[in-house]
Amino acid sequence: MVFKPGLLSARLSRFGVRSAPLVLGLLFLGGALQAAAQPARSQSAIVVGTNPTFPPFEMMENDEVAGFDIDAMRAMAKSQNLNVTFRSLPFNGIIPSLQAGALDAAASGITINRERLQSVDFTDPYYRSGLSVLVKDGSKITGFADLKGHVIGTQKATSSVEYLSKHGMAEDHVKQFQDINGAYQALLNGGVDAVLFDNPVNVMFKNRHPGVKIVGDLLTGEYYGFAVSKKDPELVAKLNRGLAEIKKNGDYDRLFTKYFGGDMTGAVKGDMTAEQAAASN
């Protein structure tokens, strides 16, 4: 799939065309079970999965994965003497690949929730987010309560899908796309009436595309964490130490300056475990 210039997939200093990572991801997933037969890493190397279509957290830039999550993972790993290799794959393949042993960890703006904690482990949370509703200018939709009866676009296997299901949205009124770019394209083209997705990404799209707006209140208080195979509690501990280290040495704050212009709204400053983050959803 090739995305048209001007959409969220266009480079915004980040935001590369996603077709190559998607193809690589699909090929990679096809062999995930075979890869499970072999350890994904040595003692000093980790294989980290990502879906680089979620700026500013992960994207393609000059044919390389980039973004807040990518830089944070590299800095955390470096502090623990770990070498990182990133693999691109579809978002809905990340947790199955962790379970299969084809990945050691994942850095992909993954919301920590109770359901996912049954399948994988998470580091302590590193970003506080929430869901918001994006519509075209002139829409009569003023918030989430107005969405019933309308067609809503979002990305497959995300907390947005779970939220819509939990709040009684009819399945035939929810269009799930392989990545969020498809939902944004559908909104611009009239294929959906609204997009429900993570607020930081909705804000970025709104700021770069006149004619759309965010309506209503932030719907959830959710936290992102780095996912890790349940078979590797040692890696969880190392990454948590790495996260604490980059907060201490200033790298964490510098990443907020680099990717959010210094806006620290999403920063997680106090101590919080993955279990506490999941309970807050």
Backbone hydrogen bonds, N-H to C=O, Kabsch-Sander energy under -0.5 kcal/mol:
donor,donor_aa,acceptor,acceptor_aa,energy
7,L,4,K,-1.6
10,A,7,L,-2.2
12,L,14,R,-6.8
15,F,60,M,-0.8
22,L,18,R,-2.3
23,V,19,S,-2.5
24,L,20,A,-2.6
25,G,21,P,-2.7
26,L,22,L,-2.5
27,L,23,V,-2.4
28,F,24,L,-2.5
29,L,25,G,-2.5
30,G,26,L,-1.8
31,G,27,L,-0.8
31,G,28,F,-0.9
32,A,29,L,-2.0
35,A,31,G,-2.5
36,A,32,A,-1.4
37,A,34,Q,-1.4
38,Q,35,A,-1.7
45,A,42,S,-0.9
46,I,83,N,-3.1
48,V,46,I,-0.6
48,V,85,T,-3.0
49,G,105,A,-2.6
50,T,87,R,-2.3
53,T,51,N,-2.7
54,F,58,E,-2.5
57,F,54,F,-1.7
58,E,54,F,-1.4
59,M,66,A,-2.1
61,E,64,E,-3.2
64,E,61,E,-1.2
66,A,59,M,-2.6
68,F,56,P,-2.8
69,D,57,F,-1.4
70,I,57,F,-1.0
71,D,67,G,-2.7
72,A,68,F,-2.6
73,M,69,D,-2.7
74,R,70,I,-2.3
75,A,71,D,-2.4
76,M,72,A,-2.8
77,A,73,M,-2.8
78,K,74,R,-2.5
79,S,75,A,-1.8
80,Q,76,M,-0.7
80,Q,77,A,-1.0
81,N,78,K,-1.7
82,L,77,A,-2.7
83,N,44,S,-2.9
85,T,46,I,-2.3
87,R,48,V,-2.4
89,L,50,T,-1.9
93,G,90,P,-1.8
94,I,91,F,-1.6
97,S,93,G,-1.8
98,L,94,I,-2.1
99,Q,95,I,-2.5
100,A,96,P,-2.0
101,G,97,S,-0.7
101,G,98,L,-0.7
102,A,97,S,-1.9
103,L,97,S,-1.1
104,D,47,V,-2.6
105,A,47,V,-1.7
106,A,227,A,-2.2
107,A,49,G,-2.4
110,I,225,G,-0.6
111,T,109,G,-0.5
112,I,223,Y,-3.1
113,N,111,T,-0.6
117,L,113,N,-2.0
118,Q,114,R,-0.7
118,Q,115,E,-1.0
119,S,116,R,-1.5
120,V,116,R,-2.7
121,D,228,V,-2.8
123,T,226,F,-2.0
126,Y,224,Y,-2.4
127,Y,224,Y,-1.0
128,R,266,G,-2.6
129,S,127,Y,-0.5
129,S,222,E,-3.7
132,S,197,F,-2.6
133,V,215,V,-0.8
134,L,195,V,-2.8
135,V,213,K,-2.8
137,D,211,G,-2.9
139,S,136,K,-2.0
146,D,143,G,-1.5
147,L,144,F,-2.0
150,H,147,L,-2.6
152,I,150,H,-0.5
152,I,173,H,-3.1
153,G,194,A,-3.0
154,T,175,K,-2.0
156,K,177,F,-2.9
158,T,155,Q,-0.9
161,V,158,T,-0.7
162,E,158,T,-1.4
163,Y,159,S,-2.4
164,L,160,S,-2.4
165,S,161,V,-2.3
166,K,162,E,-2.6
167,H,163,Y,-1.6
168,G,165,S,-1.6
169,M,164,L,-2.6
173,H,170,A,-2.0
174,V,171,E,-1.7
175,K,152,I,-3.1
175,K,173,H,-0.5
176,Q,174,V,-0.6
177,F,154,T,-2.7
177,F,175,K,-0.5
182,G,179,D,-1.2
183,A,179,D,-0.8
184,Y,180,I,-2.2
185,Q,181,N,-2.5
186,A,182,G,-2.1
187,L,183,A,-2.1
188,L,184,Y,-2.3
189,N,185,Q,-2.0
190,G,186,A,-0.8
190,G,187,L,-0.8
191,G,186,A,-2.7
192,V,186,A,-1.1
193,D,151,V,-2.8
194,A,151,V,-1.2
195,V,134,L,-2.4
196,L,153,G,-1.9
197,F,132,S,-1.9
197,F,195,V,-0.6
199,N,130,G,-3.3
201,V,198,D,-0.7
202,N,198,D,-2.2
203,V,199,N,-3.0
204,M,200,P,-1.7
205,F,201,V,-2.4
206,K,202,N,-2.7
207,N,203,V,-2.5
208,R,204,M,-0.9
208,R,205,F,-0.7
209,H,205,F,-0.8
209,H,206,K,-0.8
212,V,209,H,-0.9
213,K,135,V,-2.9
215,V,133,V,-2.2
219,L,131,L,-3.1
222,E,129,S,-1.7
222,E,220,T,-0.6
224,Y,127,Y,-2.8
225,G,110,I,-2.1
227,A,106,A,-1.3
227,A,225,G,-0.5
228,V,121,D,-3.0
229,S,104,D,-1.6
232,D,229,S,-1.8
235,L,232,D,-0.7
236,V,232,D,-1.5
237,A,233,P,-2.1
238,K,234,E,-2.1
239,L,235,L,-2.8
240,N,236,V,-2.4
241,R,237,A,-2.1
242,G,238,K,-2.3
243,L,239,L,-2.7
244,A,240,N,-2.3
245,E,241,R,-2.0
246,I,242,G,-2.3
247,K,243,L,-1.6
248,K,244,A,-1.8
249,N,245,E,-2.7
250,G,246,I,-0.6
252,Y,246,I,-2.4
254,R,250,G,-2.1
255,L,251,D,-2.0
256,F,252,Y,-1.4
257,T,253,D,-1.7
258,K,254,R,-2.3
259,Y,255,L,-2.6
260,F,256,F,-1.9
261,G,257,T,-0.9
262,G,256,F,-2.1
263,D,260,F,-1.8
264,M,262,G,-0.6
267,A,264,M,-1.7
268,V,126,Y,-0.5
269,K,267,A,-0.8
277,A,273,T,-2.1
278,A,274,A,-2.5
279,A,275,E,-1.9
280,S,276,Q,-0.9
280,S,277,A,-0.6
281,N,278,A,-1.1
